[in-house]
């Protein structure tokens, strides 16, 4: 399992969606949001891309949760 972060603009509800080649888009659905592999890159991108100063950052684990 890998810990990832999703960034949301508190005022608009939009999520950040990095495209993997250096650009960042936004979307309105969490299932379309992009993952950030570390907290620092999530916060830096949020500051760069969002006009609002109120952001939400959610930590999630991805991968298989099955027990052995």
Kinemage of the C-alpha trace (Angstrom):
@kinemage 1
@onewidth
@group {chain A} dominant
@subgroup {mainchain}
@vectorlist {calphas} color= white
{ca unk a 1} P 0.000 0.000 0.000
{ca unk a 2} L 1.133 3.518 -0.766
{ca unk a 3} L 0.144 6.738 1.014
{ca unk a 4} L -0.979 9.499 -1.373
{ca unk a 5} L -2.531 12.939 -0.983
{ca unk a 6} L -5.479 14.630 -2.694
{ca unk a 7} L -5.892 18.424 -2.656
{ca unk a 8} L -9.245 20.233 -2.608
{ca unk a 9} L -10.078 23.932 -2.763
{ca unk a 10} L -12.344 24.550 0.229
{ca unk a 11} L -14.170 27.491 -1.379
{ca unk a 12} L -14.963 25.940 -4.785
{ca unk a 13} L -14.888 22.220 -4.019
{ca unk a 14} L -12.505 21.610 -6.944
{ca unk a 15} L -9.778 18.983 -6.701
{ca unk a 16} L -6.333 19.255 -8.261
{ca unk a 17} L -5.548 16.809 -11.034
{ca unk a 18} L -1.856 16.705 -12.067
{ca unk a 19} L -1.436 15.372 -15.607
{ca unk a 20} L 1.934 13.714 -14.999
{ca unk a 21} L 3.850 15.934 -17.448
{ca unk a 22} L 4.017 19.143 -15.434
{ca unk a 23} L 0.567 20.684 -15.786
{ca unk a 24} L -2.239 20.690 -13.247
{ca unk a 25} L -5.954 20.737 -14.034
{ca unk a 26} L -8.974 20.756 -11.738
{ca unk a 27} L -12.029 18.539 -11.479
{ca unk a 28} L -15.166 18.424 -9.350
{ca unk a 29} L -15.214 14.714 -8.460
{ca unk a 30} L -12.883 13.060 -5.974
{ca unk a 31} L -12.678 9.907 -8.101
{ca unk a 32} L -11.145 12.017 -10.900
{ca unk a 33} L -8.688 13.860 -8.634
{ca unk a 34} L -4.975 13.296 -9.043
{ca unk a 35} L -2.690 11.878 -6.394
{ca unk a 36} L 0.383 13.517 -4.934
{ca unk a 37} L 3.011 11.114 -3.656
{ca unk a 38} L 4.116 13.333 -0.771
{ca unk a 39} L 2.612 16.039 1.408
{ca unk a 40} L 5.197 18.660 0.467
{ca unk a 41} L 4.456 18.450 -3.259
{ca unk a 42} L 0.712 18.558 -2.520
{ca unk a 43} L 0.995 21.748 -0.480
{ca unk a 44} L 3.422 23.451 -2.887
{ca unk a 45} L 1.199 22.686 -5.879
{ca unk a 46} L -1.884 23.880 -4.013
{ca unk a 47} L -0.208 27.187 -3.211
{ca unk a 48} L 0.914 27.607 -6.826
{ca unk a 49} L -2.367 26.586 -8.466
{ca unk a 50} L -5.163 27.768 -6.189
{ca unk a 51} L -6.139 31.382 -5.685
{ca unk a 52} L -7.770 30.594 -2.363
{ca unk a 53} L -5.682 30.202 0.746
{ca unk a 54} L -8.046 27.686 2.301
{ca unk a 55} L -7.217 24.240 1.022
{ca unk a 56} L -7.935 20.740 2.227
{ca unk a 57} L -5.394 17.951 1.893
{ca unk a 58} L -6.532 14.370 2.387
{ca unk a 59} L -4.198 11.439 2.955
{ca unk a 60} L -5.203 8.055 1.530
{ca unk a 61} L -3.691 4.622 1.140
{ca unk a 62} L -3.882 3.060 -2.301
{ca unk a 63} L -3.448 -0.551 -3.213
{ca unk a 64} L -4.702 -3.869 -1.962
{ca unk a 65} L -5.932 -4.013 1.648
{ca unk a 66} L -6.321 -7.808 1.787
{ca unk a 67} L -4.865 -9.603 4.778
{ca unk a 68} L -2.563 -12.562 4.284
